[in-house]
Amino acid sequence: MNEAIEKFLKLEAASGILLVLAMILAMIAENSFLQSAYDGLLQTPVEIRIGALHLAKPLLLWINDALMALFFLLVGLELKREILVGQLSSPAQIMLPALAAVGGIVIPSLIYVWFNSDDPVAMKGWAIPAATDIAFALGVLALLGSRIPPSLKLFLLALAIIDDIGAIIIIAVFYSGDLSIDSLLVAGGALLVLGVLNFRNSMSISLYLTVGLVLWVAVLKSGVHATLAGIVLAFFIPLKGGEEEKSPLARLEHDLHAGVAFIILPVFAFANAGISLEGLSLSSLFEPVPLGIAAGLFIGKQAGIFATVWLAVKAGLARLPAGMGWMQLYGVSVLCGIGFTMSLFISSLAFEQGALSYATNDRLGILAGSILSAVAGYLILRFASRRPEEKQGR
């Protein structure tokens, strides 16, 4: 693996550990004497007013709409790089993880629908189990160290990137609100300026970010979810640099990565993972919404990914990457059921209006499905990737 990918994997793995700690802290805060302080913090009103422009949201929504826009900006930068020069730059490289990602989106969604088809409000959450949390998945993979072949890590990385593309499309199409024509026109003007900057091959990151801020505000006001502005901005930032400097894309990706991995994602997890255990019992997990999410993540992800890859290989459409065995592929398929961050984000969109009573249930399902997938995936991969001396010792 090249140096850039190795650095990416190390950062994502460390971020996964922080995400776990943030989740634990949120659970402790929500179920202790700190509950009122925790809830009060997240509901703190934060306002920005500049002339006629007025943005007023509780802190929780600033985290979900503003900080996560930076996360999606980083995702967009990584997508652009991988599509142009990386793991997704040729049909041969993209075929197997692309098919796996499609299976890993469709089957979990269908399982959720099967459990909740008679409840129109619950059906808004159909996409919750469709996402994979790359930071958590790579964090678990990192625990296995050198047991895991590089081809398996690259397959998981490529699959997760394509999975992110699917999540972005789902958010844009299914989780945007009523549209404001005036705001969309402003957003269109910002896109035009970004296009000019890209055409002139501007190397100024500050210019792109300034126009990107205008784009974010316009998209926020337009009814399209604001985080999509981050993705759009990323695709206008040049991949090629000057003669003696790194490209704007490479510099911005480098600058954002640590902040997103070690600040933004843990803050998002802390703000969204607090589940009150009051009144919950084991039977709460078997209600349609949490059961559909947990089953979609733990059963649907592994079934969708593994079955799709198996069919593709047997049909001669693709080959397993060198060094990867079927049991290792199955372990990674199970690991992809860790949906934590992206699943929480989609659930916040699905149930943000008129469905707040579902909030605890959906997070309960996300945590159950993600924890099961993490533990089972780790055990399967540890068994499938035993070192020679361990096998001889048996």
VOGU-3710 file (C-alpha; in Angstrom, 3 decimals, decimal comma):
1> mneaiekflk> 0,000/0,000/0,000  1,206/3,513/-0,689  2,029/5,954/2,115  -1,146/8,047/1,724  -3,452/5,033/2,137  -1,481/3,721/5,132  -1,739/7,121/6,835  -5,479/7,229/6,083  -6,020/3,804/7,617  -4,096/4,685/10,796
11> leaasgillv> -6,082/7,896/11,276  -9,424/6,177/10,716  -8,552/3,348/13,110  -7,598/5,775/15,893  -10,778/7,755/15,208  -12,801/4,580/15,708  -11,446/4,240/19,246  -12,387/7,848/20,016  -15,873/7,247/18,631  -16,354/4,384/21,072
21> lamilamiae> -15,252/6,583/23,979  -17,567/9,406/22,839  -20,481/6,978/22,622  -19,794/5,665/26,137  -19,560/9,198/27,546  -22,867/10,158/25,886  -24,578/7,099/27,369  -23,194/7,880/30,834  -24,257/11,528/30,586  -27,796/10,677/29,456
31> nsflqsaydg> -28,279/8,110/32,224  -26,794/9,894/35,236  -27,097/13,099/37,218  -25,534/14,801/34,160  -28,656/14,244/32,036  -30,109/17,738/32,415  -26,736/19,326/31,671  -26,208/17,068/28,634  -29,664/17,708/27,181  -29,432/21,413/27,995
41> llqtpveiri> -26,084/21,684/26,230  -27,402/20,105/23,048  -30,489/22,325/23,047  -28,527/25,544/23,649  -29,769/28,072/21,081  -27,030/29,411/18,795  -27,823/32,304/16,451  -25,947/34,191/13,746  -27,431/37,379/12,317  -25,880/39,445/9,537
51> galhlakpll> -28,345/41,982/8,200  -31,310/40,085/6,795  -29,497/36,755/7,135  -30,594/34,962/10,289  -29,489/31,459/11,248  -30,936/30,117/14,499  -30,548/26,483/15,572  -29,948/24,499/18,741  -26,348/23,379/19,195  -27,245/19,810/18,175
61> lwindalmal> -28,336/20,946/14,712  -25,245/23,135/14,290  -23,213/19,995/14,920  -25,299/17,914/12,493  -25,594/20,579/9,770  -22,345/22,555/10,014  -19,668/20,266/11,452  -20,917/17,332/9,398  -20,673/19,498/6,268  -16,913/19,542/6,918
71> ffllvglelk> -16,990/15,767/7,300  -18,744/15,468/3,929  -16,245/17,914/2,413  -13,483/15,500/3,438  -15,484/12,553/2,086  -15,899/14,409/-1,207  -12,177/15,146/-1,451  -11,376/11,479/-0,840  -13,979/10,395/-3,391  -12,592/12,719/-6,057
81> reilvgqlss> -9,030/11,531/-5,473  -9,972/7,858/-5,503  -12,144/8,234/-8,626  -9,455/10,094/-10,590  -6,229/8,427/-9,483  -6,992/5,895/-6,745  -8,838/2,682/-5,942  -11,887/3,623/-8,029  -10,044/4,866/-11,118  -10,493/1,792/-13,324
91> paqimlpala> -13,379/-0,630/-14,025  -11,312/-3,584/-12,833  -10,676/-1,953/-9,466  -14,185/-0,686/-8,931  -16,268/-3,679/-10,051  -16,156/-5,934/-6,970  -16,454/-3,299/-4,213  -19,153/-1,495/-6,235  -21,275/-4,625/-6,519  -20,667/-5,378/-2,837
101> avggivipsl> -21,717/-1,850/-1,844  -24,961/-2,109/-3,823  -25,815/-5,417/-2,169  -24,908/-3,920/1,207  -27,343/-1,048/0,668  -30,288/-2,866/-0,898  -30,625/-5,912/1,375  -30,460/-4,059/4,741  -33,009/-1,523/3,457  -35,377/-4,306/2,375
111> iyvwfnsddp> -35,065/-6,007/5,766  -35,992/-2,757/7,514  -38,947/-2,271/5,169  -40,131/-5,822/5,857  -40,348/-5,060/9,596  -41,903/-1,590/9,238  -43,991/-1,580/6,053  -47,250/-1,026/7,966  -46,017/2,169/9,700  -45,642/5,165/7,340
121> vamkgwaipa> -43,704/7,202/9,924  -41,265/4,377/10,669  -40,775/3,869/6,922  -38,931/7,199/6,809  -36,003/5,360/8,383  -35,597/2,766/5,640  -32,065/3,939/4,788  -30,720/3,900/8,360  -29,161/0,395/8,137  -27,776/1,034/4,636
131> atdiafalgv> -24,628/2,867/5,783  -21,195/1,642/6,917  -19,049/3,580/9,396  -15,561/3,440/7,879  -13,837/4,783/11,026  -15,332/2,108/13,282  -14,810/-0,693/10,765  -11,150/0,208/10,215  -10,720/0,615/13,968  -11,782/-2,995/14,511
141> lallgsripp> -9,632/-4,132/11,578  -6,634/-2,344/13,102  -6,948/-4,492/16,248  -5,937/-7,484/14,124  -2,739/-5,786/12,959  -0,564/-7,637/10,454  -2,892/-10,661/10,416  -5,008/-8,854/7,809  -3,705/-8,812/4,204  -3,410/-5,360/2,576
151> slklfllala> -5,891/-6,412/-0,136  -8,604/-6,883/2,507  -8,050/-3,386/3,913  -8,151/-1,858/0,431  -11,339/-3,767/-0,404  -13,019/-2,464/2,758  -11,815/1,072/2,008  -13,118/1,000/-1,576  -16,425/-0,559/-0,498  -16,899/2,093/2,197
161> iiddigaiii> -16,147/4,910/-0,264  -18,780/3,638/-2,704  -21,144/3,098/0,235  -20,633/6,788/1,073  -21,601/7,716/-2,488  -24,811/5,724/-2,043  -25,531/7,457/1,277  -24,965/10,876/-0,316  -27,397/10,096/-3,141  -29,989/8,808/-0,651
171> iavfysgdls> -29,697/11,962/1,475  -29,984/14,241/-1,574  -32,991/12,447/-3,076  -34,982/11,285/-0,041  -34,076/13,561/2,875  -34,347/17,069/1,482  -37,284/19,312/2,378  -39,410/21,875/0,541  -37,254/23,817/-1,893  -36,663/27,583/-1,868
181> idsllvagga> -36,097/28,880/-5,401  -34,316/32,058/-4,212  -31,836/30,082/-2,127  -31,262/27,624/-4,971  -30,459/30,548/-7,280  -27,864/31,802/-4,782  -26,443/28,286/-4,585  -26,322/28,184/-8,389  -24,383/31,468/-8,409  -21,891/30,031/-5,915
191> llvlgvlnfr> -21,452/26,962/-8,114  -20,783/29,210/-11,100  -18,044/31,037/-9,180  -16,534/27,712/-8,089  -16,581/26,575/-11,718  -14,683/29,687/-12,778  -12,104/29,186/-10,021  -11,622/25,563/-11,079  -11,411/26,474/-14,792  -8,709/29,031/-14,006
201> nsmsislylt> -6,973/26,391/-11,868  -6,900/28,654/-8,820  -4,613/27,345/-6,077  -6,230/29,461/-3,326  -7,933/27,229/-0,774  -9,271/30,278/1,072  -11,162/31,405/-2,051  -12,789/27,997/-2,480  -13,752/27,856/1,206  -15,186/31,390/1,176
211> vglvlwvavl> -17,416/30,606/-1,793  -18,145/27,232/-0,186  -19,442/28,995/2,921  -21,871/30,988/0,769  -22,897/27,743/-0,906  -23,470/26,054/2,486  -25,717/28,873/3,740  -27,701/28,885/0,485  -28,144/25,102/0,534  -29,127/25,250/4,222
221> ksgvhatlag> -31,841/27,772/3,389  -32,912/25,976/0,203  -34,428/22,846/1,748  -31,691/20,541/0,392  -29,690/19,134/3,272  -26,781/21,466/4,036  -24,125/18,753/4,355  -24,375/18,124/0,600  -22,686/21,502/0,054  -19,497/19,902/1,383
231> ivlaffiplk> -19,609/17,156/-1,238  -20,299/19,598/-4,078  -17,520/21,972/-2,990  -15,005/19,107/-2,907  -15,501/18,268/-6,571  -14,514/21,808/-7,636  -11,189/21,812/-5,773  -8,297/20,981/-8,171  -6,463/17,688/-7,838  -3,409/18,945/-9,726
241> ggeeekspla> -1,026/21,362/-8,032  1,564/23,834/-9,139  5,123/22,971/-10,111  6,500/23,186/-6,577  3,466/22,721/-4,350  0,867/20,136/-3,507  -2,561/20,471/-5,067  -5,312/22,341/-3,184  -7,145/19,011/-2,838  -4,154/17,281/-1,266
251> rlehdlhagv> -3,447/20,194/1,083  -7,069/20,571/2,197  -7,510/16,833/2,649  -4,392/16,750/4,801  -5,520/19,758/6,868  -9,035/18,408/7,426  -8,311/14,778/8,149  -7,077/14,974/11,726  -9,719/17,541/12,724  -12,534/15,457/11,283
261> afiilpvfaf> -11,216/12,173/12,688  -10,377/13,404/16,187  -12,804/16,278/16,769  -15,807/16,418/14,434  -16,779/12,726/14,398  -16,313/12,213/18,165  -18,310/15,409/18,854  -21,056/14,171/16,509  -21,063/10,784/18,252  -21,233/12,399/21,693
271> anagislegl> -24,124/14,630/20,607  -26,167/11,864/18,970  -25,453/8,635/20,864  -27,010/9,547/24,201  -29,815/7,026/24,769  -31,916/7,119/27,915  -32,218/3,588/29,298  -35,151/4,569/31,481  -38,124/2,329/30,761  -36,159/0,218/28,269
281> slsslfepvp> -36,009/-3,544/28,481  -34,841/-6,357/26,259  -38,272/-6,320/24,644  -37,657/-2,720/23,493  -35,079/-4,050/21,032  -37,722/-6,263/19,431  -40,013/-3,401/18,468  -40,208/-2,954/14,655  -37,936/0,093/14,276  -34,935/-1,046/16,368
291> lgiaaglfig> -35,322/-4,654/15,240  -35,442/-3,604/11,584  -32,311/-1,486/12,013  -30,371/-4,077/14,026  -31,342/-6,926/11,673  -30,580/-4,766/8,635  -27,106/-3,935/9,930  -26,132/-7,310/11,364  -27,900/-9,685/8,960  -28,623/-7,558/5,913
301> kqagifatvw> -25,142/-6,105/5,486  -23,309/-9,414/5,666  -25,869/-11,196/3,480  -25,996/-8,431/0,881  -22,232/-7,981/0,569  -21,120/-11,608/0,777  -23,849/-12,992/-1,497  -23,289/-10,297/-4,115  -19,524/-10,885/-4,191  -19,974/-14,673/-4,297
311> lavkaglarl> -22,368/-14,415/-7,238  -20,103/-11,961/-9,069  -17,049/-14,200/-8,675  -18,906/-17,394/-9,632  -20,388/-15,629/-12,674  -16,920/-14,536/-13,795  -17,687/-10,824/-13,452  -14,878/-10,248/-10,951  -12,150/-11,999/-8,982  -11,300/-12,014/-5,315
321> pagmgwmqly> -8,301/-9,734/-4,643  -4,975/-11,512/-4,158  -4,390/-12,765/-0,633  -8,063/-12,628/0,372  -9,964/-15,793/1,298  -13,698/-16,389/1,462  -13,762/-16,506/5,247  -11,914/-13,185/5,412  -14,377/-11,712/2,951  -17,221/-12,947/5,145
331> gvsvlcgigf> -15,619/-11,352/8,203  -15,352/-7,999/6,420  -18,960/-8,354/5,248  -20,041/-8,730/8,878  -17,823/-5,806/9,892  -19,622/-3,570/7,392  -22,698/-3,850/9,608  -21,096/-1,227/11,855  -23,266/1,669/10,781  -22,764/3,939/13,755
341> tmslfissla> -21,929/7,492/12,560  -23,638/7,466/9,167  -26,648/5,535/10,491  -27,073/8,048/13,315  -26,815/10,873/10,810  -29,449/9,418/8,482  -31,734/8,676/11,446  -31,447/12,306/12,548  -32,739/13,300/9,097  -35,422/10,625/8,924
351> feqgalsyat> -37,016/11,384/12,279  -36,174/15,054/12,839  -39,715/16,305/12,221  -42,912/14,772/13,580  -41,250/11,525/14,573  -39,182/12,349/17,647  -40,838/9,490/19,549  -38,798/7,130/17,358  -35,458/8,722/18,319  -34,555/6,409/21,203
361> ndrlgilags> -35,683/3,290/19,366  -33,660/3,984/16,241  -30,472/4,679/18,211  -31,024/1,496/20,228  -31,199/-0,498/16,986  -28,104/1,232/15,578  -26,043/0,480/18,674  -27,231/-3,141/18,897  -26,600/-3,878/15,209  -23,246/-2,086/15,198
371> ilsavagyli> -21,955/-3,765/18,371  -23,009/-7,231/17,171  -21,329/-6,611/13,815  -18,124/-5,336/15,432  -17,764/-8,265/17,834  -18,758/-10,980/15,341  -16,678/-9,463/12,534  -13,600/-9,269/14,766  -13,940/-12,886/15,942  -14,477/-14,210/12,411
381> lrfasrrpee> -11,490/-12,297/11,025  -9,299/-13,348/13,941  -10,170/-16,994/13,300  -9,803/-16,668/9,506  -6,470/-14,833/9,752  -4,653/-16,918/12,316  -0,877/-16,851/12,073  0,896/-20,147/11,166  2,259/-20,600/14,728  -1,255/-20,274/16,162
391> kqgr> -2,576/-22,959/13,817  0,306/-25,308/14,741  -0,367/-24,798/18,441  -3,826/-26,317/18,148
//
